[in-house]
Amino acid sequence: MKITFINGGMSVSETFIYQLIKGITSSIPNTKFLTATEPFYKDGIQYSIIPFLYKPSKFKNTLIPYLGQKGKKYTWLQQQKLSSRFLLPKINETDIVFIDYGTTAVSILPSLIKLSKPFIVHFHGFDITSSLSDNFYKDQLQIVFKKASYLVAASHHIKRLLILAGASEEKVKVIRLGVNNLIALKDPWKARLESNIKNIVFIGRLTPKKNPIALIHAFKLVQQTLPETTLQIVGDGSLLSDCKSLVIKLGLQEFIHFHGSLPNDQAMQLLVDAWLYAQHSVTAPSGDQEGFAISLAEAALYELPVVSTFHNGIPENVIDGETGYLVKEFDFEAMAERIIELLNHPEKCERMGKKGCEHITQLCDPQKRIDQVMHLFESIANE
């Protein structure tokens, strides 16, 4: 069996994609990995750069490249034409194609149709929320739904969105993202309680759907009650400048630290030293939503309680009142109240953190994810 894995570009935070590629390759050594950008994590994988695979921009019916000619825009039809010309020869000997993101599937749809081989599409969030505002994409997605063998969703919420958008329920399979802790833990709460440094951590792109502005306002209220508390922000994005300006405006420069984008192991070290993870995810004005919110799951593995929002797949990730707390979207006051409650009760932080670790360990086992994807391949091969 020959597998081709196609991805529109893997960022530093998307370790779950790297884990899946490596896991599939270990079982099927001749797996091809085609990606739009140089992978951040390269150990154990073989890849080819396909520079005409792009993710959608805010411009209607257009795509922009991650790399290459600055400002150059491609319509969906131009992108599909490029796909037919350059991608098809690279995948014509494959048996099954696995595609990350619905947008990538639409970009290469003519090649998939000409190839006439089974394919699976993994949906993550924006590709079944804000992207639906593009009528061309929405129409083409119906063809993807019809021709795909399976559609993979990281949460039951994404599964529901796929069905509401026109996908067949029988084709949609919920397969959780895989996470594991890169740093060995030995009684982390003993060290946390001994140091008594009450760090809060957020890891993610600084974009409207993550709403770091709301998190900063929540932290301002926390800091007024617990003045020794700090907030560590890891990530980059379109709201970075706005976030830094707000921190200055609120006089929080000494208490909020911006680390930029970090390799996964460095970001995880901040979790080891933290007391709590906070993320104020919302539905962005564009309609963009989170998928499963992988950083919350990673934080749980380090026995951290999580304070977040009732948003998309997050209630499947964080059990409200057991592994952390969830508040309504945009209610930064309620978020602050929950953070203060936890920081004032370290025994509750520890109890919820350990419960969260148990929950995510069972829910997001990387090997289980690989096995489930391999089962889909086997099911197709046996048809």
N, C-alpha and C positions, 0 to 999 in steps of 0.2 A: 504494500500500500504506500503510495506517494502522497504526501501532504504538502500543500503550499499555504503558509500563514502570511496574510497581508495586513499591514498596519499603516495607518496614515502618519505615523511619527510618534515615537515613544519618548516621553519626558522623564526627568529625573525621579519624579514621584510615582511613576507607573510601574513599580516593581512587580505588581501582580501580572502584568503582561509578560515581563521577562521570565518570571517563574513558570508561567504556562508554556512559553516557547521552549524553555530548557527542559521542562517535564515531557513535552511531546517528543522533542528531539531525542531524549534518552530512550524512549520506547520505539521511535521510528527515526533512525539515524539519518535517512535521506530527506528529512523535512527541509523545505525551502522557507526562508524568512525574507520577505520583501517589505521594505519600509521606506518612508519618505525622507527620513533623517538618520544621521549617524546615531546608533543606539548608545545610550549612556552606559548601560551594562552590557558588556560584550563577552564576558567569560562563559565559555561553554555553548555559544551559539554561532552559527554561520549565517551571514546575511548579505543581501544585495540592496544597494540604494536605488530606489525608483523615484527620481526627483519630481515626477509629474503627479505624484499622489499628494493631494492637498486637502486640508480641512476647510469647511465653508467659512466665509467671512460674513460681516454684517451687511454686505451689499447683496441686494436681491439677485438671485440666479447667478451668482458669481463665486469663484473660489480664489483664494490667495495662497501663495506658497509660504511654507515656513522659511525656506531658504531660496536663494536665487535672485531673480530680478526684482528689486524693491518696487513695490507698488503695482506690479503687473497683475492684472485680473484675468481670470478665465471663466467663461460661462460654463454651466454644467455641460452643455453640448460640446464645447471645445475640449473640456476635460475628458468626456467620454470618447471623443475622437482620438485624443492622445493615447488613451487607454487601449483602444482597439489596435492602434499602430505599434505601440511599444511594449505593452504588457503581455498581450496574448502570446507572443513567441516564447516568453519566459515561463508560461504556465501550461503550455499545450500538452505536456507529458504528465501532468498531475492527475491524481485520482479524485481528490477531495480538496476544496479550497475552504480555509477558515479565515474569516474577515472580521477584523476589529472595527466597529462603528458602522452604523447604517449609512452614514455619509460616504464612507469609503466604498461601500457596496454600490451605491448609486453612481459614484464616480467611475466605477469600472464595469457597470452593468452590461454594456454591449459586449465586452470581452467575456463576461460570465455566460451570456446567452450564446455567443459563438462557440465557446469552449464546450458547452453542453455537458458539463460535469457537475456532480452534486456540490453544493456549497452551504456553509453555515455562517450566519451573521451574528456577532455578539454586540448587543446594544448596551450603552453605558449611561446615558442621561440626556445630554443635549441633543443627541441624534433622534430622540423620540419625544422631545419637548419643544424647545425654541426653534429647532430646525424645521418643524412642521409649518411654520409661518411662511415658508417658501413653497409656493404652489407646485413648481416643477418637481422639487424634491418630494413633496407629499404624493404627487401622482406617480412618480417613478418608484416610490417605496411600495406601492401596491404590487408592482411587478416583482420587486424583491421578495415581498411576502409570499407571492404565489409560487415563485420558482425555487426559493430556498428550501432545503431539506429540513433545517431546524433554525430557530431563532433563540439565541441564548440571552437570558436576562439575569442580572446580578441580584435582583430582589423581586418579590411578588408585586411590589408597586410598579416596577418597570414592566412586568408581565401584563398587568392590567392596562397600562398605557398602550402597549403593543396591540392588545386585543381591541381596545377602543379605537385604535387607528386603523384597524382592518385586518390584523393578523389572525390566522387560524389558531384557536386555543391549543389544538393538538400539536402544533409545531413549536410552541413556546416552552422552553425548558429553563427552569430557574436553577442556575449553578452559581453558587456564591464565589466571590473573589477569594483567593487564598492569601493569607497573611501568616508570617512567622516572626518571632522576635530574634533579631540579629545579635543581641547582646544577652549573654547568660545572666539570669537573675538568681540571686540568693538572698531571700528575705529583704526585698527592696524597701518595705515599709519600716523596718528597723532603722535603716540608714536615713530615710526621710524624716522620721520622727526625731532622731538624734540631732540632725542638722537644723530642723525646724525652719528651713527656708521654703516659704510657701510660694513656689513657682507655679504659674498657670502657663500652659503651652497651647499654641495653635499652629498647625502645619497645613499649608494648602496654598493654592493660587489666590492672590488677592483680587478677586473678581466679584461682581455683583451678587452671584448666587451664594457665595461664601459669606458675604456681607461683613467684612472685617470692621467696617465703620460701626455697626451695631455692637460688635464685640468690644471695641475700644470704649464706646459709651457705657457699656455694662461694667467694664473694668474701672472706669472713673468712679462709679458708685461703690465698687468693691474697695478701691483704694482709699476712699474717704472713711470707710469703717475699719479696714485692715491696712494701715499705711505701709507696712513692710512687704506687702505682696507685690510680686513682679509678674509681668506678662512677656513671654517669649514668642515672637512671631517669626515663623519660618516660611519663606515663600516670596514669590515675585508676582507681578501682574499689573493690570491696568489701573488698579486703585492704590498702588504703592505710594504715589505722590500725595494723594488725598489723605491717606492714612497718616503719613508723616506730618502733614500740615495740621491735621486734627490733633495729633499727639502734642504738638507745640502749642496749639491753641488752648488745649486743656491743661497744659503745664505738667505733662506726664513723661517728659524726656528721660527722667532718672529711673522710671519704673517700667517702661515699655521698650523692649530691645528688638530691633529688626535684624535678622540674621541672613536675609536673602535666601535664595535656593541653596539647599545643602544636599550632598549625597545622603542616601537613606541611613547609613550607619551613623553619621553625625547628627542627623535629625533625631534618630532613636535615642542617642545619648541624652538629649534634652528631656526625653520622656522618662528616662531612668531617674533623673534628678528632680522631677516635678511632683506636684501633689494632685494636679487636676488637669484635665484636658477640656478645652472649651471651643466650640465652633457654632456660629450663628447662621446656619444655612437657611436660605429663603428662596422663593420663586422670584427670579430676577425680572425686571421690567420687560425684558425680551421674551420671557417665558421659560428661560433656561432653568433647569433644576439639577440637583445632585442625582447621582445614581445610588450607590450603596454607601458612599462617604468612607473610603478606605482608611483615612487617617484616624477616624474614631475607633475602628477595629484594631488598628496597630496600637493605639494608646491603651486599649483594654488589655492587650497582651502584656503590657508592662504594669498591670494591676492599677491602672488609674481610673477613677470614676470619671464619667463624661457628662458635661452639661452642654446640651445642644437643643435642637428644635424639632417639633413635629413636622417633618418634611420628608417627602418621598420615601426612600427605604430606610431612613434613620431609625424609626421605631422598631424595625426588625433587627437593627444593629445594637441599639441601646434600649434596654428594658427599663422604662420609666419607673423610678422608685426602687429599683433593684440593682441596676448596674450604673445608675446615674440619674439625671433628671432631664426632662424635655419640657420646653416652654413653647408658647405660640410664636410663630414667625413675627419678627420685628419687635417683640416685647423684651427689650433689653433690660428693663427694670426687673422683670421676673427672673431673667437670667442672672442678674447681679444678686438677687435674693437667694437663689439656689447655690450660687458659688460661695456666698458668705456663709450660708448654712453648713456647707460641706467643710470649708476651711476652719470653721469654728468647732467642728466635731471630727477630729482626725480619725477616731475609731470608726465613724461612718464612712469616711473616705476609704479607709483600709478595707472595710467589709464590702462595700460596693465595688471597689477595684478588684478584689479577689473574685467576686461573683462575676464581674465582667470578663475577667480572664478565662474563667471556666466556660462562659457562654460563647465567646469568640473562638476559643480553642476547638469547641465542638462544631460551631457554625462554619468557620472559615479555614478548615484544614486544607492546606495547599495540595496534598496528595489526593485528597478526596475530589478536589476540583479537577485535577489532571485525569483521574480515573473516570469521572463523569463525562469529560470531553472525549476521552478515548472510547468510552462506551457508545457515544454518538457516532464516532467514526466506524466502529465495528458494526453498528446497526445499519449504517448506510452500505457498508461493504457486503453485508449479508442479504441485502434486499434483492 
